[in-house]
């Protein structure tokens, strides 16, 4: 029988069976096989048969010399699955594992769960502190650390000591840590390693995990519900033209599509807008987390120690704080979170992080050590007030893409994982009871409100907004202490966020200019040196995934007001203003997209909201290690 690529539409309808993919290699092989044709030789000689010529298609005109062919208009191949999960972080993998647990327990081993991850490897885009609360993983995989389990996770360091410090420029003042930050029973991990381990467990149980597949487009049914997603086309030039290696993207159709893209997901933005999921919630607010992993001298290593700091180097009108976690063998995770509602456009989160490391609290540990990894990622800070509706026709939001981070606790992995598990249970139940029509996961919304996620986020809902009081940092610390020790969320009011992060930005002329010291190359580093430690890589000859409709218009609109804020808020040196006398403002706006580490800060913070982060080719971006 002729292969699908050369069969006529009529034959294709009758002869090409639906294909089934059982692994990423199989999917790749499938694509290669579809480019070939195989004919079986006749079993015995046959007499020649004269056939009357006929046609199954209407007559078509011949192509003209000036006709153009756009390969991007070809139909995509589509794979029909039961559940498609977009994003291979803790939430997406937990949902996938739980779905297969339920299906396998019911004897339904053919139940197909497909997980798409834009990174080239599971975990390669994952970055966090991270101290994890083990309640969710203990429920999902009870033997996750058992000595009797040959596949146990071996890289968890038990937290042994908590320290909380308020910093001035030279001093470190001990302050009591709120109960939410008590880490007894918690573990310090590289979330990058933990996620990779979860990916292995997902494949073992039968989840089809496809790294390097960047879901870039939503696919809808005729009734307006989500049918699935499409991956982006490969082999498109910077000018938007197809190249010789062009390959059309692929569609994945599912009864339910779960979005686990992490903070500020690109497809999540579209879903939220289409289904008005924020109609009853406040705007999401964000922070930017910057992190390094150091190998320190053995005599300075305090295994299991967890240190947090507030105050210096951030100004009083900027929310944030630092951390230092001792884990593994002589490894230290050090980082800074900066609330992206900071008002001063001269502030550079990367510069603040480098400055913080020179404070005696941090320098005393890092000096003489070696920085081995760097990364940065936006994170949700809106909390309870900013949780959108999470279910919509044909799908749901899970994990950090919905905003389940507990900011005062500085933890979100356990809530992300639990939300994925709740969505999985609601999905499997809904599909079993409703085998034909479009599914709406009402039960997921109900389960979420009855869960520990809802309870713990509601309890701390007023802490983050309290930092917008006239007393700024100091007012926030006082009110948060009152909430943590006495009120515990049992109040009739819910404080509102001050507004959007981009809307909080003042004009440059209204703020004090900040000059950052030159890095010494030992404790602090220039931004390009740090980017080299992320392993980030993008093919240059592809459409710029940081989409700005008109670069000159952007410069004319933004530069006079904010004096190059893009160069300062980006932690990877992606944006530049270069002197150019031919331009209206004397500056040329430039995007170095190959430096991008997928933090999403630009999409969040740019004041006039004309930068859109989109997925580049699958498999590109950072290749984080130990983050």
C-alpha positions as CSV (number, residue, x, y, z in Angstrom):
1,X,0.0,0.0,0.0
2,X,1.3,3.5,-0.8
3,X,2.3,5.6,2.1
4,X,0.2,8.5,3.4
5,X,2.3,11.2,1.7
6,X,1.5,10.0,-1.8
7,X,-2.0,8.6,-1.4
8,X,-4.8,10.6,-2.8
9,X,-7.2,12.2,-0.4
10,X,-9.8,9.5,-1.2
11,X,-7.3,6.7,-0.5
12,X,-6.0,8.5,2.6
13,X,-9.5,8.5,4.1
14,X,-10.0,4.7,3.7
15,X,-6.5,3.3,3.9
16,X,-4.4,5.3,6.3
17,X,-5.1,4.1,9.9
18,X,-4.7,6.5,12.8
19,X,-1.2,6.2,14.1
20,X,-0.1,5.7,17.6
21,X,3.1,7.0,19.1
22,X,4.7,5.4,22.1
23,X,7.8,7.5,22.7
24,X,9.7,10.5,21.4
25,X,12.0,8.4,19.3
26,X,9.0,6.7,17.8
27,X,7.5,10.1,17.0
28,X,10.7,11.2,15.3
29,X,10.8,7.9,13.4
30,X,7.2,8.3,12.4
31,X,8.0,11.6,10.7
32,X,10.9,10.0,8.8
33,X,8.8,7.1,7.7
34,X,6.1,9.3,6.4
35,X,8.6,10.8,3.9
36,X,9.1,7.3,2.3
37,X,6.9,5.0,0.3
38,X,6.9,1.2,0.6
39,X,5.2,-1.0,-2.0
40,X,4.7,-4.8,-1.4
41,X,5.6,-6.8,-4.5
42,X,2.8,-8.9,-6.0
43,X,2.6,-12.5,-4.7
44,X,2.3,-13.9,-8.2
45,X,2.5,-12.6,-11.8
46,X,-0.6,-11.1,-13.1
47,X,-1.9,-10.5,-16.6
48,X,-1.8,-6.8,-17.6
49,X,-5.1,-5.1,-17.1
50,X,-6.2,-2.1,-19.1
51,X,-7.9,0.5,-17.0
52,X,-10.0,3.4,-18.1
53,X,-8.4,6.6,-17.0
54,X,-10.5,8.5,-14.4
55,X,-10.0,11.3,-11.9
56,X,-11.1,11.7,-8.3
57,X,-10.4,15.4,-8.1
58,X,-11.7,18.4,-10.0
59,X,-9.6,19.8,-12.8
60,X,-7.0,22.2,-11.7
61,X,-5.2,24.9,-13.6
62,X,-1.4,24.7,-14.3
63,X,0.8,26.8,-12.1
64,X,1.9,30.2,-13.4
65,X,5.5,31.4,-13.4
66,X,4.8,34.0,-10.8
67,X,2.9,31.7,-8.5
68,X,4.3,31.3,-4.9
69,X,4.0,28.4,-2.6
70,X,3.8,28.9,1.1
71,X,4.8,25.7,2.8
72,X,3.3,27.1,6.1
73,X,-0.2,26.7,4.6
74,X,0.1,22.9,4.4
75,X,-2.1,20.9,6.8
76,X,-0.4,19.8,9.9
77,X,-0.3,16.2,10.9
78,X,-2.4,15.6,14.0
79,X,-2.2,13.0,16.8
80,X,-5.3,12.1,18.7
81,X,-4.6,11.6,22.4
82,X,-6.7,11.4,25.6
83,X,-5.0,14.2,27.5
84,X,-2.3,16.6,26.4
85,X,-0.2,18.5,29.0
86,X,1.7,21.6,27.9
87,X,4.8,22.0,30.1
88,X,7.2,19.6,31.7
89,X,7.7,21.1,35.2
90,X,6.5,19.8,38.5
91,X,2.8,20.6,37.9
92,X,2.7,19.0,34.4
93,X,4.6,15.9,35.4
94,X,2.6,15.4,38.6
95,X,-0.7,15.6,36.5
96,X,0.7,13.2,34.0
97,X,1.8,10.7,36.6
98,X,-1.4,10.8,38.5
99,X,-3.5,10.3,35.3
100,X,-1.5,7.2,34.4
101,X,-1.8,5.9,37.9
102,X,-5.6,6.2,37.8
103,X,-5.7,4.7,34.3
104,X,-3.4,1.8,35.0
105,X,-5.2,1.0,38.3
106,X,-8.5,0.8,36.3
107,X,-6.9,-1.5,33.8
108,X,-7.0,1.2,31.1
109,X,-3.3,1.0,30.1
110,X,-4.1,2.3,26.6
111,X,-5.1,5.7,28.0
112,X,-2.8,8.2,26.3
113,X,-1.2,11.0,28.2
114,X,1.1,13.2,26.1
115,X,3.4,15.8,27.7
116,X,5.0,18.5,25.6
117,X,8.1,20.4,26.8
118,X,9.7,23.2,24.9
119,X,13.2,22.6,26.5
120,X,15.5,20.2,24.8
121,X,15.6,18.1,28.0
122,X,13.1,17.7,30.9
123,X,14.3,20.1,33.6
124,X,16.5,22.3,31.3
125,X,14.3,25.4,31.8
126,X,13.6,24.8,35.5
127,X,15.0,27.3,38.0
128,X,14.1,27.8,41.7
129,X,15.7,28.3,45.1
130,X,14.7,25.6,46.1
131,X,13.4,24.4,49.5
132,X,10.5,22.1,48.9
133,X,7.8,21.0,51.2
134,X,7.4,17.2,50.6
135,X,3.7,16.8,51.2
136,X,2.7,16.6,47.5
137,X,5.5,14.3,46.3
138,X,5.0,12.1,49.4
139,X,1.4,11.6,48.2
140,X,2.2,11.1,44.6
141,X,5.2,8.8,45.0
142,X,5.3,7.7,48.7
143,X,8.6,5.8,48.2
144,X,10.4,8.8,46.6
145,X,13.2,8.7,49.1
146,X,12.9,5.1,50.4
147,X,16.1,3.1,50.6
148,X,14.2,0.2,49.2
149,X,13.4,2.1,46.0
150,X,16.2,1.7,43.5
151,X,14.8,4.8,41.6
152,X,14.6,7.0,44.7
153,X,15.5,10.7,44.4
154,X,19.0,10.8,46.0
155,X,19.7,14.5,45.8
156,X,17.6,15.9,48.6
157,X,19.3,17.7,51.5
158,X,17.3,17.9,54.7
159,X,16.9,21.5,56.0
160,X,18.6,21.6,59.4
161,X,18.7,25.3,60.4
162,X,16.8,28.5,59.6
163,X,18.2,32.0,59.8
164,X,16.4,35.3,59.0
165,X,18.4,38.5,58.7
166,X,17.6,42.2,58.0
167,X,20.5,43.8,56.1
168,X,21.9,47.3,56.2
169,X,24.8,48.1,53.9
170,X,27.3,46.6,56.3
171,X,25.3,44.9,59.1
172,X,23.3,41.8,59.4
173,X,20.6,42.0,62.1
174,X,18.8,38.8,63.3
175,X,15.0,39.0,63.1
176,X,12.4,36.3,63.9
177,X,11.3,34.2,61.0
178,X,7.5,33.9,60.6
179,X,6.0,30.4,61.2
180,X,5.4,30.0,57.4
181,X,9.2,30.0,56.9
182,X,9.9,27.2,59.3
183,X,11.6,24.6,57.2
184,X,11.7,21.7,59.6
185,X,10.9,18.6,57.6
186,X,11.6,20.3,54.3
187,X,14.4,19.5,51.7
188,X,16.8,21.7,49.8
189,X,17.0,20.5,46.2
190,X,18.0,21.5,42.7
191,X,14.6,21.8,41.2
192,X,16.2,21.1,37.8
193,X,17.4,17.7,39.1
194,X,14.1,17.0,40.8
195,X,12.1,17.7,37.7
196,X,14.4,15.5,35.6
197,X,13.9,12.7,38.0
198,X,10.1,13.2,37.9
199,X,10.3,13.0,34.1
200,X,11.9,9.6,34.3
201,X,9.2,8.4,36.7
202,X,6.5,9.7,34.2
203,X,8.0,7.7,31.3
204,X,8.3,4.6,33.5
205,X,4.5,4.6,34.2
206,X,3.7,5.1,30.5
207,X,3.4,8.9,29.9
208,X,4.6,9.9,26.4
209,X,7.1,12.7,27.2
210,X,8.3,14.8,24.3
211,X,11.0,17.3,25.1
212,X,11.9,19.8,22.3
213,X,8.3,20.2,21.3
214,X,7.3,23.9,21.8
215,X,3.5,24.3,21.8
216,X,3.0,27.7,20.1
217,X,-0.6,27.8,19.0
218,X,-4.1,26.8,20.4
219,X,-6.4,24.6,18.3
220,X,-10.1,25.1,18.8
221,X,-13.2,23.0,18.0
222,X,-16.1,24.5,16.1
223,X,-18.0,25.1,19.4
224,X,-15.2,27.3,20.7
225,X,-13.7,24.8,23.1
226,X,-10.0,24.0,23.2
227,X,-9.2,20.9,21.0
228,X,-5.5,20.9,21.7
229,X,-2.3,22.7,20.6
230,X,0.1,22.9,17.7
231,X,3.8,23.0,17.9
232,X,5.7,25.7,16.0
233,X,7.1,25.3,12.5
234,X,10.8,24.6,12.2
235,X,13.1,25.9,9.4
236,X,11.7,29.5,9.1
237,X,14.2,32.3,8.4
238,X,14.5,35.5,10.4
239,X,12.6,37.2,7.5
240,X,9.7,34.7,7.9
241,X,10.5,32.6,4.8
242,X,10.7,28.9,4.7
243,X,14.2,27.3,4.4
244,X,15.4,24.1,2.9
245,X,15.0,22.3,6.2
246,X,11.4,23.5,6.8
247,X,9.2,21.2,8.8
248,X,5.6,21.9,9.5
249,X,4.5,21.9,13.1
250,X,2.2,19.1,14.5
251,X,-1.1,19.2,16.2
252,X,-2.1,17.3,19.3
253,X,-5.8,16.9,19.7
254,X,-7.1,15.8,23.2
255,X,-10.3,15.5,25.2
256,X,-8.6,17.7,27.8
257,X,-5.6,20.0,27.5
258,X,-3.8,20.9,30.7
259,X,-1.6,24.0,30.7
260,X,1.4,23.8,32.9
261,X,3.6,26.4,31.3
262,X,4.9,28.0,34.5
263,X,4.8,31.7,35.3
264,X,3.2,33.9,32.6
265,X,2.8,31.2,30.0
266,X,2.3,32.4,26.4
267,X,-0.6,30.1,25.6
268,X,-2.1,30.7,29.1
269,X,-2.3,34.4,28.3
270,X,-4.4,33.6,25.2
271,X,-6.7,31.2,27.1
272,X,-7.2,33.7,30.0
273,X,-8.1,36.4,27.5
274,X,-10.5,34.3,25.3
275,X,-12.4,32.8,28.3
276,X,-12.2,35.9,30.5
277,X,-10.7,33.9,33.3
278,X,-9.6,37.0,35.2
279,X,-13.0,38.7,35.3
280,X,-13.4,38.0,39.0
281,X,-9.7,38.2,40.2
282,X,-7.1,40.9,40.6
283,X,-4.2,41.4,38.1
284,X,-1.3,39.0,38.6
285,X,1.8,40.6,40.1
286,X,5.3,39.2,39.6
287,X,8.8,39.0,40.9
288,X,12.1,38.2,39.2
289,X,14.3,35.6,40.8
290,X,18.0,35.5,40.0
291,X,20.1,32.6,41.1
292,X,23.6,31.3,41.1
293,X,25.0,28.0,42.3
294,X,28.4,28.1,44.0
295,X,30.9,25.5,45.0
296,X,32.3,26.8,48.3
297,X,35.3,26.0,50.5
298,X,34.5,23.0,52.8
299,X,35.2,25.0,56.0
300,X,32.4,27.5,55.0
301,X,29.8,24.9,54.1
302,X,26.9,24.3,56.6
303,X,24.9,21.4,55.2
304,X,21.2,22.0,55.4
305,X,21.4,25.6,56.5
306,X,18.7,27.9,55.1
307,X,19.3,31.7,55.2
308,X,16.9,34.5,54.1
309,X,17.5,38.2,54.1
310,X,15.5,41.4,53.6
311,X,16.5,45.0,53.2
312,X,19.8,45.8,51.6
313,X,20.5,46.2,48.7
314,X,16.9,46.9,47.7
315,X,15.3,50.4,48.4
316,X,12.4,50.6,50.8
317,X,9.9,51.0,48.0
318,X,10.9,47.7,46.4
319,X,9.7,44.3,47.6
320,X,12.2,41.5,47.6
321,X,14.8,39.5,49.5
322,X,17.8,37.2,49.3
323,X,18.5,33.6,50.1
324,X,21.4,31.3,50.7
325,X,20.9,27.5,50.9
326,X,23.6,25.0,51.7
327,X,22.9,21.6,49.9
328,X,24.6,18.6,48.4
329,X,28.3,18.5,49.0
330,X,29.8,22.0,49.4
331,X,27.2,23.6,47.1
332,X,25.4,26.8,47.9
333,X,22.3,28.2,46.1
334,X,22.4,32.0,46.4
335,X,19.8,34.4,44.9
336,X,17.6,37.5,45.0
337,X,14.0,38.0,44.3
338,X,13.0,41.5,43.2
339,X,9.3,42.5,43.0
340,X,8.6,43.7,39.5
341,X,6.3,46.4,40.7
342,X,9.4,48.5,41.6
343,X,8.9,52.1,40.6
344,X,12.4,53.3,39.7
345,X,13.2,52.5,36.0
346,X,17.0,53.0,36.8
347,X,16.9,49.9,39.0
348,X,18.5,46.8,37.5
349,X,17.6,43.5,39.3
350,X,20.8,41.9,38.0
351,X,22.9,44.8,39.3
352,X,21.1,44.5,42.7
353,X,21.9,40.8,42.9
354,X,25.6,41.3,42.1
355,X,25.7,44.1,44.7
356,X,24.1,41.9,47.4
357,X,26.7,39.2,47.1
358,X,29.3,41.7,48.3
359,X,27.5,42.1,51.6
360,X,29.5,40.4,54.4
361,X,26.6,37.9,55.1
362,X,27.0,36.5,51.6
363,X,30.6,37.4,50.7
364,X,32.0,35.5,53.8
365,X,30.6,32.3,52.3
366,X,31.2,32.8,48.6
367,X,34.8,34.2,48.8
368,X,37.3,31.7,47.6
369,X,34.5,29.6,46.0
370,X,33.5,29.1,42.3
371,X,30.3,30.1,40.6
372,X,29.2,27.1,38.4
373,X,25.7,28.1,37.3
374,X,23.4,31.1,36.8
375,X,19.8,31.7,35.8
376,X,16.7,33.9,36.2
377,X,13.0,33.4,36.0
378,X,9.8,35.4,36.7
379,X,7.6,34.1,39.4
380,X,4.0,34.9,40.5
381,X,3.5,37.0,43.6
382,X,-0.2,37.8,43.3
383,X,-1.3,35.0,45.6
384,X,-5.0,34.4,46.6
385,X,-6.4,37.6,45.1
386,X,-4.9,36.9,41.7
387,X,-6.0,33.3,41.2
388,X,-8.1,33.2,38.0
389,X,-10.8,30.8,37.1
390,X,-8.8,27.7,36.3
391,X,-11.2,25.6,34.2
392,X,-12.6,26.3,30.7
393,X,-14.2,24.3,27.9
394,X,-11.7,21.6,27.0
395,X,-8.9,22.4,29.4
396,X,-7.6,23.8,32.7
397,X,-4.7,25.8,34.2
398,X,-2.4,24.1,36.7
399,X,0.7,25.0,38.7
400,X,2.5,28.3,38.5
401,X,0.7,29.3,35.3
402,X,-2.4,29.7,37.5
403,X,-0.4,31.4,40.3
404,X,-0.3,29.1,43.3
405,X,3.0,30.3,44.8
406,X,2.9,31.0,48.5
407,X,5.0,34.2,48.7
408,X,5.5,34.5,52.5
409,X,6.4,30.8,52.6
410,X,8.7,31.2,49.6
411,X,7.4,27.9,48.2
412,X,5.3,26.9,45.3
413,X,6.5,23.4,44.2
414,X,4.2,21.5,46.5
415,X,1.1,23.7,45.5
416,X,2.0,23.3,41.8
417,X,2.3,19.5,42.1
418,X,-0.9,19.2,44.2
419,X,-2.9,21.3,41.7
420,X,-1.7,19.0,38.9
421,X,-2.8,16.0,40.9
422,X,-6.3,17.5,41.6
423,X,-6.7,18.4,37.9
424,X,-5.7,14.9,36.9
425,X,-8.3,13.3,39.2
426,X,-11.0,15.6,38.0
427,X,-10.0,15.0,34.4
428,X,-10.1,11.2,34.6
429,X,-13.4,11.2,36.4
430,X,-15.0,13.6,33.9
431,X,-13.7,11.6,30.9
432,X,-15.1,8.4,32.3
433,X,-18.6,9.9,32.9
434,X,-18.7,12.0,29.8
435,X,-17.1,10.0,26.9
436,X,-18.3,12.0,24.0
437,X,-19.1,15.7,24.5
438,X,-16.8,18.7,25.4
439,X,-15.6,18.5,29.0
440,X,-15.6,21.4,31.5
441,X,-13.7,20.5,34.7
442,X,-16.1,21.9,37.3
443,X,-14.9,19.3,39.7
444,X,-11.3,20.7,39.5
445,X,-12.5,24.1,40.6
446,X,-14.4,22.5,43.5
447,X,-11.4,20.3,44.5
448,X,-9.1,23.3,44.4
449,X,-11.3,25.4,46.8
450,X,-11.5,22.4,49.2
451,X,-7.8,21.8,49.1
452,X,-4.8,22.8,51.3
453,X,-3.7,25.1,48.4
454,X,-6.8,27.3,48.9
455,X,-6.4,27.3,52.7
456,X,-2.8,28.3,52.9
457,X,-3.0,31.0,50.2
458,X,-6.1,32.5,51.8
459,X,-4.4,32.6,55.2
460,X,-1.4,34.7,53.9
461,X,-3.4,36.8,51.3
462,X,-2.8,40.2,52.9
463,X,1.0,39.9,53.5
464,X,2.3,40.8,50.0
465,X,-0.1,43.7,49.4
466,X,0.8,45.2,52.8
467,X,4.2,46.3,51.4
468,X,2.3,49.0,49.4
469,X,1.5,51.0,52.6
470,X,2.9,54.5,53.1
471,X,5.5,52.9,55.4
472,X,6.7,50.7,52.4
473,X,9.1,47.9,53.5
474,X,8.8,48.7,57.2
475,X,5.0,48.8,57.2
476,X,4.9,45.5,55.3
477,X,7.2,43.8,57.8
478,X,5.1,45.0,60.7
479,X,1.7,44.0,59.2
480,X,3.1,40.7,58.0
481,X,4.3,39.9,61.5
482,X,0.9,40.7,62.9
483,X,-0.7,38.4,60.3
484,X,1.8,35.6,60.8
485,X,1.6,35.4,64.6
486,X,-1.9,36.6,65.5
487,X,-4.4,37.2,62.7
488,X,-3.5,34.3,60.5
489,X,-5.8,35.5,57.7
490,X,-8.9,35.4,60.0
491,X,-9.9,38.9,59.1
492,X,-12.9,40.2,57.1
493,X,-10.8,42.2,54.7
494,X,-8.7,41.3,51.7
495,X,-6.1,43.9,50.7
496,X,-5.8,44.7,47.0
497,X,-2.7,44.9,44.9
498,X,-1.6,48.4,43.9
499,X,-2.0,47.6,40.2
500,X,0.0,46.0,37.4
501,X,3.7,45.8,37.6
502,X,4.3,47.7,34.3
503,X,1.9,50.4,35.5
504,X,4.0,50.9,38.7
505,X,6.9,52.2,36.7
506,X,7.7,55.9,37.1
507,X,9.3,58.2,34.5
508,X,13.1,58.2,34.6
509,X,13.3,61.9,35.1
510,X,11.2,61.5,38.3
511,X,13.6,59.0,39.9
512,X,17.2,59.0,41.2
513,X,19.7,57.4,38.8
514,X,21.4,54.3,40.1
515,X,25.0,53.6,39.2
516,X,26.2,50.0,39.8
517,X,29.8,49.1,40.7
518,X,32.0,47.4,38.2
519,X,32.0,43.6,38.8
520,X,35.2,42.2,40.3
521,X,35.1,38.9,38.4
522,X,35.4,37.0,41.7
523,X,32.2,37.6,43.6
524,X,30.3,39.7,41.0
525,X,30.3,39.2,37.3
526,X,29.3,41.0,34.1
527,X,26.0,40.0,32.6
528,X,27.5,38.2,29.5
529,X,29.7,36.1,31.7
530,X,26.6,35.0,33.7
531,X,24.6,34.3,30.5
532,X,27.5,32.0,29.3
533,X,26.8,29.9,32.4
534,X,23.1,29.3,31.4
535,X,24.0,27.2,28.4
536,X,21.4,29.2,26.4
537,X,21.3,28.8,22.7
538,X,19.1,29.9,19.8
539,X,19.5,29.6,16.1
540,X,20.0,33.1,14.8
541,X,18.3,32.7,11.5
542,X,14.7,32.3,12.8
543,X,12.0,34.9,13.6
544,X,12.8,36.9,16.7
545,X,10.6,35.3,19.4
546,X,10.6,38.6,21.4
547,X,8.0,40.3,19.3
548,X,8.0,44.0,18.8
549,X,5.8,45.2,15.9
550,X,8.0,48.3,15.1
551,X,11.4,48.6,16.7
552,X,11.8,52.3,15.8
553,X,8.4,53.2,17.1
554,X,9.1,51.3,20.3
555,X,12.3,53.3,20.8
556,X,10.6,56.6,20.1
557,X,7.9,55.8,22.6
558,X,9.9,54.2,25.4
559,X,13.4,55.7,25.4
560,X,12.5,59.4,26.1
561,X,10.4,58.4,29.1
562,X,12.3,55.5,30.6
563,X,15.9,55.9,29.3
564,X,16.5,52.3,28.4
565,X,14.6,50.4,31.1
566,X,14.6,47.2,28.9
567,X,18.4,47.0,29.2
568,X,18.1,47.1,33.0
569,X,15.2,44.8,33.7
570,X,16.5,42.1,31.5
571,X,18.8,39.7,33.4
572,X,20.4,38.4,30.2
573,X,21.5,41.4,28.1
574,X,18.9,40.8,25.4
575,X,17.9,44.5,24.9
576,X,20.2,47.3,24.0
577,X,20.0,50.9,23.0
578,X,22.9,51.8,20.6
579,X,23.8,55.4,19.7
580,X,22.6,56.2,16.2
581,X,22.3,59.8,15.0
582,X,20.0,58.7,12.2
583,X,17.2,57.7,14.6
584,X,14.6,60.0,16.0
585,X,15.7,59.7,19.6
586,X,19.4,59.3,18.7
587,X,19.3,55.7,19.8
588,X,18.7,52.4,17.9
589,X,16.7,49.7,19.7
590,X,18.3,46.3,19.4
591,X,17.2,42.8,20.4
592,X,19.8,40.1,21.0
593,X,17.3,37.3,21.0
594,X,20.0,34.6,21.1
595,X,20.8,35.6,24.7
596,X,17.2,35.1,26.0
597,X,16.9,32.8,29.0
598,X,13.1,32.7,28.8
599,X,12.5,34.6,32.1
600,X,9.4,36.5,30.6
601,X,10.3,39.7,32.5
602,X,10.1,41.8,29.3
603,X,6.5,40.8,28.6
604,X,5.6,41.7,32.2
605,X,7.5,44.9,32.9
606,X,7.8,46.9,29.7
607,X,5.8,50.0,30.5
608,X,3.8,50.3,27.3
609,X,3.3,46.5,26.9
610,X,4.4,46.2,23.3
611,X,6.9,43.3,23.8
612,X,5.3,39.9,23.5
613,X,7.3,36.8,24.4
614,X,6.6,33.9,22.1
615,X,8.1,30.4,21.9
616,X,11.2,30.0,19.8
617,X,12.0,26.7,18.0
618,X,11.5,23.7,20.3
619,X,14.6,22.6,22.2
620,X,16.2,26.1,22.4
621,X,16.8,28.4,25.3
622,X,18.7,27.8,28.5
623,X,20.2,24.5,29.4
624,X,20.2,24.9,33.2
625,X,22.3,22.7,35.4
626,X,21.9,22.4,39.2
627,X,19.3,25.2,39.2
